[in-house]
Amino acid sequence: MDYVLHPWVNPGAIEKRAYQESVLETAKRGNTLCVLPTGLGKTSIAALLAAHRLEKDMNKKILFLAPTKPLVEQHRRSFAHMLKVGEDELKTITGSDKPEERKELYEKADIIFSTPQTVRNDIKNGLFSLRNFSLCIFDEAHRCVGNYAYTYIAKRYMEQASDPLILALTASPGSHREKINEVKNRLFIDYVEIRTREDQDVRPYIQKLEQDYIEIELPRLIRSVIDYLAAVKNDRIKKLVSWRIINYDKINKTQILKLQQDLAKKKTGFNMAAVSVLAEVLKVDHALILAETQCLASLQSYFYKLKEDKTRAVARLMKDKNFLDAIRHTNELIAEGKEHPKMEKLKELVAEQLKKDKFSHIIVFAQFRDTISEIYKQLQTIYHAAPIEFIGQAKKKGKGLSQKEQTQILNEFRMGFYNVLCASQVAEEGLDVVETNLVIFYEPTPSAIRKIQRTGRTARTQTGKVVILIAKDTRDEAYHWSAHQKERKMKKTLYAMQQQRTLSSVK
C-alpha cells in the first residue's frame, strides 16, 4: 500500500488513491463540490487540500464546518492524525465556548473546526473575520439551501478573503438539478467532481456490496386494520371533494399542510371547518403509515397519544366507528402476540448474520422512534444480539440522546459492547460509525440522499450487505422506486456537470 508523501502530511496517514488525487487536482484550481459515497475518503481529500494551502501560505488559516458537534470533533481528530499540525493549532469552536474564549481561539488556531451557526453568529457580531482564511471546507454540503448558515458564511467568505477557496463535501447533493444548482450557486462552486462505486478508479478500493430487497406480504388481520383506517380517510376525502376544497381523491402530506395554511389565512367558519377535516386526514394517514410499514406497537402507541389530544379533529375521530374498530382490532392483535411481519423477518436476518459471525456489526435504520424502541425490544431476544437505540436529541416531551451520549454509544458500538445499532436518521449523516457487515432498512426511504448515506455504512474495507424490507402493496413500494429513480437522476446530472466543466476547461 502506497501512502501520500507531503511536507504537511504525517507518513503512513493517508493512503494514496488515484481518484482522490484526481479530485484534489481539481479542488486546487477552484471552488469544488466533491460528491463521494460515505467511506471513500472525503475527509482525506479535505486534509490533502488543507496541506496544499498551508504549504502555499502557512500564515493563512483554514475553516472546517460541519453541522453537529460530534462531527466537528470527529474531523478535528482526523486532521490531527493526518497532518503535521500541533494540537494547539487545531481547535474545535462551538457555541458551548464563551464569546471571549472563541475570539482568542479564532486568533490563535491555524485550523478551526466549528458548527455553522456558531461561525455565522460570530461573524455577524464582529468576533472575527474570514479575511485571513485560505480555505473553507463545508461538510454535508447538501444542507446549503434556503437560510441555512452555510449560505451566509460562503457569501461573506468570498467577499472578505483575499484568496478564497471552497471545498464542499457530500455523499449526495440532491436528486433534482434545481437543488444541485442551488447548492452550487450558494457555495460559489466552479467544479463538480463525482465518484461512485461503479467508477473505474474507485473499484480497487471498495469491497463487494450485496443488495437485497425483500417483499413482505401483509396478513389478512393487519389488512383489516388498514381497511378500517382507509375507510375513515376516504370518508373525509369525499367530504372535502363535496365541499370543493379539493377536486381529486389523492392528496399528500405536503399538499395538505399547504392547503391548511392557505385556508387558515381567510379565517372564515367554513374554511376553518375544512382545516379541521384536513387535520383528521393527516392523523388517519399517519396511522395508515404505521399500520402498513411499521409495527403494531407503534400504531398502538400512536392511538394512546391521540386519546390525550383534545382537538376537535381527534374528538370526531374518536366517535367514528371505523376508527374505533381499528383501535380495538390493533389492541386485540397485540394481546394475541401478533406483530407486523417485517419484525419477524428483521429478527430472522439479524439472527442469521450473528450465527454466521457473532462479532458482526449491524445497523437497522427505521424512521419512527416508537418503531426503533420496539425493534430494540424484539432484538434483545436474539442469541448473541446486543442491541442499542441510537436516536437524535430530545424534542418536546419525547426521549432522545444528547450529542455526548451519541458519541459514547458509537464508541461502545465500535468496541463491541453493542453489535446492533437500532438507529434513526441521525446515524445516516457523517458520524464515524464503525464498519458494518449488514445494514437493514426497516422501510425504504424516498430520499436519494438518505438511501446513499445509509448504504454507505457498509462494504468499505470488507464485504457488506444491504437489505431493504418492503411491505407489498403499500407506500413502501412507491418510496423504494422513488429513491431508486432519484439516485439515477442525480448521478446522471452530476456526471453531466462534471463533464461540462471538464470540456470547458480543455477549451
C-alpha positions as CSV (number, residue, x, y, z in Angstrom):
1,M,0.0,0.0,0.0
2,D,1.4,3.4,-1.0
3,Y,0.9,6.5,1.2
4,V,0.9,10.2,0.4
5,L,4.2,11.9,0.8
6,H,3.9,15.6,1.6
7,P,5.7,18.0,3.9
8,W,2.5,18.7,5.9
9,V,1.2,15.1,5.9
10,N,2.1,12.5,8.5
11,P,3.9,9.5,7.0
12,G,1.6,6.5,6.6
13,A,-1.5,8.6,7.5
14,I,-3.2,8.8,4.1
15,E,-3.4,6.0,1.5
16,K,-2.5,7.1,-2.0
17,R,-5.6,6.7,-4.2
18,A,-5.9,7.7,-7.8
19,Y,-9.4,9.1,-7.6
20,Q,-8.6,11.2,-4.5
21,E,-5.6,12.7,-6.3
22,S,-7.7,13.5,-9.3
23,V,-10.4,15.3,-7.2
24,L,-7.6,17.1,-5.3
25,E,-6.1,18.5,-8.5
26,T,-9.4,19.9,-9.5
27,A,-10.0,21.3,-6.0
28,K,-6.7,23.1,-6.1
29,R,-7.9,25.0,-9.2
30,G,-11.1,26.4,-7.8
31,N,-14.2,26.0,-5.6
32,T,-15.2,22.4,-5.9
33,L,-18.2,20.3,-5.0
34,C,-16.9,16.8,-4.2
35,V,-19.6,14.1,-4.3
36,L,-18.3,10.7,-2.8
37,P,-20.2,7.9,-1.1
38,T,-19.7,7.6,2.6
39,G,-16.4,5.8,3.4
40,L,-14.5,6.8,0.3
41,G,-12.4,9.4,2.0
42,K,-13.9,12.9,1.6
43,T,-12.1,13.9,4.8
44,S,-8.8,12.7,3.4
45,I,-9.2,14.9,0.3
46,A,-10.0,17.8,2.6
47,A,-6.9,17.2,4.6
48,L,-4.7,17.0,1.5
49,L,-6.2,20.3,0.2
50,A,-5.5,21.8,3.6
51,A,-1.9,20.6,3.4
52,H,-1.6,22.2,-0.1
53,R,-2.9,25.5,1.2
54,L,-0.7,25.5,4.3
55,E,2.3,24.8,2.1
56,K,1.4,27.7,-0.2
57,D,0.9,30.1,2.7
58,M,1.3,28.9,6.3
59,N,0.3,32.3,7.7
60,K,-3.3,31.8,6.5
61,K,-6.0,29.9,8.4
62,I,-8.3,27.1,7.4
63,L,-12.0,26.7,8.5
64,F,-13.7,23.3,8.5
65,L,-17.5,23.5,9.1
66,A,-19.8,20.5,10.0
67,P,-23.4,20.5,11.1
68,T,-23.1,18.9,14.6
69,K,-20.6,19.0,17.5
70,P,-19.8,15.2,17.2
71,L,-19.0,15.7,13.5
72,V,-16.9,18.7,14.2
73,E,-14.8,16.9,16.8
74,Q,-14.5,13.8,14.6
75,H,-13.0,15.9,11.8
76,R,-10.6,17.6,14.2
77,R,-9.3,14.1,15.3
78,S,-8.9,13.0,11.7
79,F,-6.9,16.1,10.8
80,A,-4.7,15.6,13.9
81,H,-4.0,12.1,12.7
82,M,-3.3,13.1,9.1
83,L,-1.5,16.4,9.3
84,K,1.7,17.6,10.8
85,V,-0.1,20.3,12.8
86,G,0.2,20.6,16.6
87,E,-2.8,20.1,18.8
88,D,-2.6,23.7,19.9
89,E,-3.1,24.8,16.2
90,L,-6.2,22.6,15.7
91,K,-9.1,23.9,17.6
92,T,-12.8,23.0,18.0
93,I,-15.0,26.0,18.5
94,T,-18.7,25.7,19.3
95,G,-21.5,27.6,21.0
96,S,-20.5,26.0,24.2
97,D,-17.4,28.1,24.4
98,K,-17.8,31.6,25.8
99,P,-17.6,34.5,23.3
100,E,-14.3,35.9,24.7
101,E,-12.8,32.3,24.6
102,R,-13.9,31.9,21.0
103,K,-12.3,35.2,20.0
104,E,-9.0,34.1,21.4
105,L,-9.3,30.6,19.7
106,Y,-10.0,32.2,16.3
107,E,-6.9,34.3,16.7
108,K,-4.5,31.5,17.8
109,A,-5.6,28.5,15.9
110,D,-4.4,27.6,12.4
111,I,-7.2,25.2,11.6
112,I,-10.6,25.8,13.1
113,F,-13.4,23.2,13.3
114,S,-16.8,24.6,14.1
115,T,-20.6,24.4,13.6
116,P,-22.0,26.8,11.0
117,Q,-24.4,28.5,13.4
118,T,-21.6,29.5,15.7
119,V,-19.4,30.9,12.9
120,R,-22.3,32.8,11.4
121,N,-23.2,34.4,14.7
122,D,-19.6,35.3,15.5
123,I,-19.1,36.9,12.1
124,K,-22.3,38.9,12.5
125,N,-21.2,40.0,16.0
126,G,-17.8,41.1,14.7
127,L,-16.0,38.4,16.8
128,F,-13.7,37.5,13.8
129,S,-13.3,38.0,10.1
130,L,-12.8,35.5,7.3
131,R,-10.2,37.7,5.6
132,N,-7.2,35.7,6.6
133,F,-8.6,32.2,5.7
134,S,-7.2,30.5,2.6
135,L,-9.6,27.5,2.6
136,C,-13.2,26.9,3.8
137,I,-14.5,23.4,3.9
138,F,-18.2,22.7,4.1
139,D,-19.1,19.2,5.2
140,E,-22.6,17.8,4.4
141,A,-22.8,20.5,1.8
142,H,-26.3,19.4,0.6
143,R,-27.6,21.3,3.6
144,C,-26.6,24.6,1.9
145,V,-30.1,25.6,0.8
146,G,-32.6,28.2,2.0
147,N,-31.4,30.1,5.0
148,Y,-29.0,27.5,6.4
149,A,-25.9,29.1,8.0
150,Y,-23.6,27.8,5.2
151,T,-25.2,30.3,2.8
152,Y,-24.3,33.3,4.8
153,I,-20.8,32.1,5.6
154,A,-19.9,31.3,2.0
155,K,-21.0,34.7,0.9
156,R,-19.0,36.5,3.5
157,Y,-16.0,34.3,2.9
158,M,-16.0,35.1,-0.8
159,E,-16.3,38.8,0.0
160,Q,-13.7,39.0,2.7
161,A,-10.9,36.6,1.8
162,S,-8.1,37.8,-0.4
163,D,-7.5,34.3,-2.0
164,P,-10.6,32.2,-1.2
165,L,-11.0,28.6,-1.9
166,I,-14.0,26.4,-1.1
167,L,-14.3,22.7,-0.8
168,A,-17.8,21.3,-0.5
169,L,-18.3,17.7,0.6
170,T,-21.3,15.5,0.4
171,A,-22.5,11.9,-0.4
172,S,-25.4,13.3,-2.3
173,P,-26.3,17.0,-3.1
174,G,-29.9,16.1,-4.1
175,S,-31.7,14.4,-6.9
176,H,-33.1,17.4,-8.8
177,R,-31.0,19.7,-11.0
178,E,-32.6,22.7,-9.3
179,K,-31.5,21.6,-5.9
180,I,-27.9,20.8,-7.1
181,N,-27.7,24.1,-8.8
182,E,-28.9,25.9,-5.6
183,V,-26.1,24.2,-3.6
184,K,-23.6,25.1,-6.3
185,N,-24.7,28.7,-6.5
186,R,-24.8,29.3,-2.8
187,L,-21.3,27.8,-2.4
188,F,-19.9,29.6,-5.4
189,I,-18.9,26.3,-7.0
190,D,-16.7,26.2,-10.1
191,Y,-16.1,22.5,-10.5
192,V,-18.1,19.3,-9.8
193,E,-16.3,16.1,-9.0
194,I,-18.4,12.9,-8.6
195,R,-17.3,9.3,-8.0
196,T,-19.5,6.3,-7.3
197,R,-18.7,2.7,-6.5
198,E,-19.0,1.9,-10.3
199,D,-16.2,4.3,-11.4
200,Q,-13.1,2.6,-12.7
201,D,-10.7,4.5,-10.5
202,V,-12.7,3.7,-7.3
203,R,-13.2,0.0,-7.8
204,P,-9.8,-1.1,-6.5
205,Y,-10.5,0.5,-3.1
206,I,-14.0,-0.9,-2.3
207,Q,-15.4,-4.2,-1.3
208,K,-18.3,-6.2,-2.8
209,L,-21.7,-4.8,-1.8
210,E,-24.7,-7.2,-1.9
211,Q,-28.1,-5.5,-2.1
212,D,-31.3,-7.4,-1.4
213,Y,-34.9,-6.2,-1.5
214,I,-37.3,-8.4,0.5
215,E,-41.0,-8.1,-0.2
216,I,-43.2,-8.7,2.9
217,E,-46.8,-9.9,2.4
218,L,-49.2,-8.4,5.0
219,P,-51.5,-10.9,6.7
220,R,-55.3,-10.5,6.4
221,L,-55.6,-9.5,10.1
222,I,-53.3,-6.4,9.6
223,R,-55.1,-5.7,6.3
224,S,-58.3,-5.4,8.2
225,V,-56.9,-2.7,10.4
226,I,-55.7,-0.9,7.3
227,D,-59.1,-1.2,5.7
228,Y,-60.8,0.4,8.7
229,L,-58.4,3.3,8.6
230,A,-58.7,3.7,4.8
231,A,-62.5,3.9,5.2
232,V,-62.1,6.7,7.7
233,K,-59.7,8.6,5.4
234,N,-61.8,8.1,2.3
235,D,-64.9,9.4,4.1
236,R,-63.0,12.7,4.9
237,I,-61.6,13.0,1.4
238,K,-65.1,12.6,-0.1
239,K,-66.4,15.4,2.2
240,L,-63.6,17.7,1.1
241,V,-64.4,17.0,-2.5
242,S,-68.0,17.7,-2.0
243,W,-67.1,21.0,-0.3
244,R,-64.9,21.8,-3.3
245,I,-61.9,22.2,-1.1
246,I,-60.1,19.7,-3.3
247,N,-61.1,18.3,-6.7
248,Y,-59.2,15.0,-6.5
249,D,-59.2,12.0,-4.2
250,K,-55.4,11.8,-3.9
251,I,-53.6,14.3,-1.7
252,N,-50.2,14.0,0.2
253,K,-49.0,15.5,3.4
254,T,-47.2,18.4,1.8
255,Q,-50.3,19.4,-0.2
256,I,-52.5,19.1,2.9
257,L,-50.2,21.4,5.0
258,K,-50.0,24.0,2.2
259,L,-53.8,23.9,1.8
260,Q,-54.3,24.3,5.6
261,Q,-52.1,27.4,5.6
262,D,-54.0,28.9,2.7
263,L,-57.4,28.2,4.2
264,A,-56.4,29.5,7.7
265,K,-55.4,32.9,6.2
266,K,-59.1,33.6,5.2
267,K,-60.4,32.7,8.7
268,T,-64.0,32.1,7.7
269,G,-66.0,29.5,9.6
270,F,-66.3,27.3,6.5
271,N,-62.5,27.4,5.9
272,M,-61.7,26.6,9.5
273,A,-64.0,23.6,9.3
274,A,-62.1,22.4,6.3
275,V,-58.8,22.9,8.1
276,S,-60.1,20.7,10.9
277,V,-61.2,17.9,8.4
278,L,-57.7,18.1,6.8
279,A,-56.2,17.6,10.2
280,E,-58.3,14.4,10.5
281,V,-56.9,13.2,7.2
282,L,-53.4,13.9,8.3
283,K,-53.8,11.9,11.6
284,V,-55.5,9.0,9.9
285,D,-52.9,8.9,7.2
286,H,-50.2,8.7,9.8
287,A,-51.9,5.8,11.4
288,L,-52.1,4.1,8.0
289,I,-48.3,4.6,7.5
290,L,-47.7,2.9,10.9
291,A,-50.1,0.0,10.1
292,E,-48.7,-0.5,6.6
293,T,-45.0,-0.1,7.0
294,Q,-44.0,0.0,10.7
295,C,-45.4,-2.2,13.6
296,L,-48.5,-2.7,15.6
297,A,-46.7,-1.5,18.8
298,S,-46.0,1.9,17.1
299,L,-49.7,2.1,15.9
300,Q,-51.0,1.3,19.4
301,S,-48.6,3.9,20.9
302,Y,-50.0,6.5,18.4
303,F,-53.6,5.7,19.3
304,Y,-52.7,6.2,23.0
305,K,-51.2,9.6,22.2
306,L,-54.3,10.6,20.2
307,K,-56.6,9.9,23.2
308,E,-54.7,12.7,25.0
309,D,-55.2,15.1,22.1
310,K,-58.2,17.4,22.9
311,T,-58.6,18.9,19.4
312,R,-62.0,18.8,17.7
313,A,-60.5,16.8,14.8
314,V,-59.4,14.0,17.2
315,A,-62.7,14.2,19.1
316,R,-64.6,13.5,15.9
317,L,-62.2,10.6,15.0
318,M,-62.8,9.0,18.4
319,K,-66.6,8.9,17.6
320,D,-66.0,7.2,14.2
321,K,-67.0,3.5,14.3
322,N,-64.3,2.5,11.7
323,F,-61.6,4.4,13.6
324,L,-62.7,2.8,16.9
325,D,-62.7,-0.6,15.2
326,A,-59.1,0.0,14.0
327,I,-58.1,0.7,17.6
328,R,-59.9,-2.3,19.0
329,H,-58.6,-4.7,16.4
330,T,-55.0,-3.4,16.9
331,N,-55.3,-4.0,20.7
332,E,-56.6,-7.5,20.1
333,L,-53.8,-8.4,17.8
334,I,-51.2,-7.2,20.2
335,A,-52.9,-9.1,23.1
336,E,-52.7,-12.2,21.0
337,G,-48.9,-11.7,20.4
338,K,-49.3,-10.7,16.8
339,E,-46.9,-8.2,15.1
340,H,-46.1,-6.8,11.7
341,P,-44.4,-9.5,9.6
342,K,-41.4,-7.1,9.0
343,M,-40.4,-7.6,12.6
344,E,-40.1,-11.4,12.3
345,K,-38.1,-11.0,9.1
346,L,-35.9,-8.5,10.8
347,K,-35.2,-10.9,13.7
348,E,-34.5,-13.7,11.2
349,L,-32.0,-11.5,9.3
350,V,-30.1,-10.4,12.5
351,A,-30.1,-14.0,13.9
352,E,-28.7,-15.3,10.6
353,Q,-25.9,-12.7,10.5
354,L,-24.9,-13.3,14.1
355,K,-25.0,-17.1,13.6
356,K,-22.6,-16.7,10.6
357,D,-20.4,-14.3,12.6
358,K,-21.1,-13.4,16.2
359,F,-18.7,-10.5,16.0
360,S,-20.7,-8.8,13.3
361,H,-21.7,-5.2,13.4
362,I,-25.3,-4.4,12.2
363,I,-27.3,-1.2,11.7
364,V,-31.0,-1.3,11.5
365,F,-32.5,2.0,10.2
366,A,-36.1,3.0,10.9
367,Q,-38.0,6.2,10.6
368,F,-40.0,6.4,13.8
369,R,-38.8,6.3,17.4
370,D,-41.6,4.1,18.6
371,T,-40.6,1.6,15.9
372,I,-37.0,1.8,16.9
373,S,-37.9,1.1,20.6
374,E,-39.9,-1.9,19.5
375,I,-37.0,-3.2,17.3
376,Y,-34.7,-2.8,20.2
377,K,-37.0,-4.7,22.5
378,Q,-37.6,-7.5,19.9
379,L,-33.8,-7.9,19.1
380,Q,-33.0,-8.4,22.7
381,T,-34.5,-11.9,22.4
382,I,-31.9,-12.9,19.7
383,Y,-29.0,-15.1,20.7
384,H,-25.7,-13.1,20.6
385,A,-27.5,-9.8,19.8
386,A,-26.6,-6.8,21.9
387,P,-28.8,-4.0,20.5
388,I,-28.8,-0.4,21.5
389,E,-31.1,2.5,20.5
390,F,-29.4,5.3,18.6
391,I,-31.7,8.3,18.1
392,G,-31.4,12.1,17.9
393,Q,-31.7,14.7,20.6
394,A,-35.0,15.0,22.6
395,K,-37.8,17.1,21.2
396,K,-40.5,18.4,23.4
397,K,-41.7,15.5,25.6
398,G,-40.1,12.8,23.6
399,K,-37.0,10.9,24.7
400,G,-33.7,11.5,23.0
401,L,-29.9,11.3,23.2
402,S,-27.5,14.2,23.8
403,Q,-24.6,14.5,21.4
404,K,-22.3,13.4,24.2
405,E,-24.5,10.3,24.7
406,Q,-24.5,9.6,20.9
407,T,-20.7,9.7,20.8
408,Q,-20.4,7.4,23.8
409,I,-22.8,4.8,22.1
410,L,-20.8,4.9,18.9
411,N,-17.6,4.3,20.8
412,E,-19.1,1.4,22.7
413,F,-20.5,0.0,19.4
414,R,-17.0,0.3,17.9
415,M,-15.6,-1.6,20.9
416,G,-18.2,-4.4,20.7
417,F,-20.2,-3.7,23.8
418,Y,-23.2,-3.5,21.4
419,N,-23.4,-5.1,18.0
420,V,-26.8,-3.9,16.6
421,L,-27.4,-0.2,16.3
422,C,-31.2,0.4,16.1
423,A,-30.9,3.8,14.5
424,S,-32.9,6.8,13.3
425,Q,-31.6,9.1,10.5
426,V,-29.1,10.5,13.0
427,A,-26.8,7.6,12.0
428,E,-27.0,8.4,8.3
429,E,-25.1,11.6,8.1
430,G,-21.3,11.9,8.6
431,L,-20.8,10.3,12.0
432,D,-17.9,8.0,12.3
433,V,-19.8,4.7,12.6
434,V,-17.6,1.6,12.6
435,E,-17.5,-0.6,9.5
436,T,-20.7,-2.7,9.5
437,N,-21.4,-6.1,8.0
438,L,-25.1,-5.7,7.5
439,V,-27.4,-2.6,7.0
440,I,-31.1,-3.2,7.2
441,F,-33.7,-0.6,6.1
442,Y,-36.8,-1.4,8.1
443,E,-38.6,0.7,5.5
444,P,-37.5,2.2,2.2
445,T,-36.7,5.9,2.2
446,P,-38.0,8.1,-0.7
447,S,-34.9,10.3,-0.3
448,A,-31.9,9.5,-2.6
449,I,-29.6,11.4,-0.1
450,R,-30.7,9.2,2.8
451,K,-30.6,6.0,0.8
452,I,-27.0,6.7,-0.3
453,Q,-25.9,7.7,3.2
454,R,-27.4,4.5,4.7
455,T,-25.9,2.3,2.1
456,G,-22.5,3.9,2.7
457,R,-22.4,2.4,6.2
458,T,-21.2,-0.9,4.8
459,A,-18.8,-2.5,2.3
460,R,-15.8,-0.2,2.9
461,T,-13.0,-2.4,4.0
462,Q,-14.9,-5.7,3.9
463,T,-17.8,-7.3,2.0
464,G,-21.1,-5.8,3.1
465,K,-24.8,-6.3,2.6
466,V,-27.8,-4.0,2.5
467,V,-31.3,-5.4,2.9
468,I,-34.4,-3.3,2.3
469,L,-37.7,-4.6,3.7
470,I,-40.7,-3.6,1.6
471,A,-44.4,-4.3,2.6
472,K,-46.2,-5.3,-0.6
473,D,-49.0,-3.1,-1.9
474,T,-48.1,-0.3,0.4
475,R,-46.4,3.1,0.0
476,D,-43.1,1.2,0.8
477,E,-43.1,0.2,-2.9
478,A,-43.5,3.8,-4.1
479,Y,-40.8,5.1,-1.8
480,H,-38.4,2.4,-2.9
481,W,-38.7,3.2,-6.6
482,S,-38.8,6.9,-5.9
483,A,-35.4,6.8,-4.2
484,H,-34.0,4.5,-6.9
485,Q,-35.1,6.8,-9.7
486,K,-33.9,9.9,-7.9
487,E,-30.4,8.4,-7.3
488,R,-30.1,7.5,-11.0
489,K,-31.2,11.0,-12.0
490,M,-28.7,12.6,-9.5
491,K,-25.8,10.6,-10.8
492,K,-26.6,11.4,-14.4
493,T,-27.0,15.2,-13.7
494,L,-23.7,15.3,-11.7
495,Y,-21.7,13.4,-14.3
496,A,-23.0,15.8,-16.9
497,M,-22.0,18.8,-14.8
498,Q,-18.5,17.3,-14.3
499,Q,-18.1,16.6,-18.0
500,Q,-19.3,20.0,-19.0
501,R,-16.8,21.8,-16.8
502,T,-14.0,19.4,-17.9
503,L,-14.7,20.2,-21.6
504,S,-14.8,23.9,-21.0
505,S,-11.5,23.7,-19.1
506,V,-9.9,22.0,-22.0
507,K,-11.1,24.7,-24.4
